[in-house]
Amino acid sequence: MKSHTQYLWLNTKVRQEFVNITSQVEEAVKKSGVKEGLCLVNTMHITASVFINDNERGLHKDFSQWLEKLAPYGIDKYQHNLTGEDNADAHLKRTVMGREVVVAITNGKLDFGPWEQIFYGEFDGQRKKRVLVKIIGE
C-alpha cells in the first residue's frame, strides 16, 4: 500500500470565492503513483469548504446567493460575532457546503462522473489557508 500527502495553499483575493482545484489534485494523484485507491481532499480551516460539483459560473453564483440568504455576512444576530469575531456566517456556510471529499482512483486517475470537479470554497478569505490531499492505494 502506498501513501502520499500533499498540501495545497490558497489565498483568495475576496472574502467568498470558489476555486477549482481539480488539476492540482490530479497532479498529486499522478505524483503519488497510486493506480487503484482513494483520494481524500479536505480543508484544514473551519471557514472553508471542499466539495464536488459542476464547473459552471452561474451555478457558483447561485451557491453564493443561496448561502448568503442562509447565513448573511455582517449582522449582529450571531452569538459568535458578539465575542469580537465577524465570521460566524463563514462557519455556517462551511457546515452547509462540507469539509471534505473522497474520490476513487481508477487506472491512476480520479474516477469522476461526467461533470464533476473539485472545488475549494472560501467564506472568510484574504489570508493563506491549507488544503490536505491524502492518497492511499496500490
Secondary structure as UniProt FT lines:
FT   STRAND          2..10
FT   STRAND          17..20
FT   HELIX           22..32
FT   STRAND          37..43
FT   TURN            46..47
FT   STRAND          48..53
FT   HELIX           57..70
FT   TURN            76..77
FT   HELIX           80..83
FT   HELIX           88..97
FT   STRAND          100..106
FT   TURN            107..108
FT   STRAND          109..110
FT   TURN            114..115
FT   STRAND          117..122
FT   STRAND          129..137
//
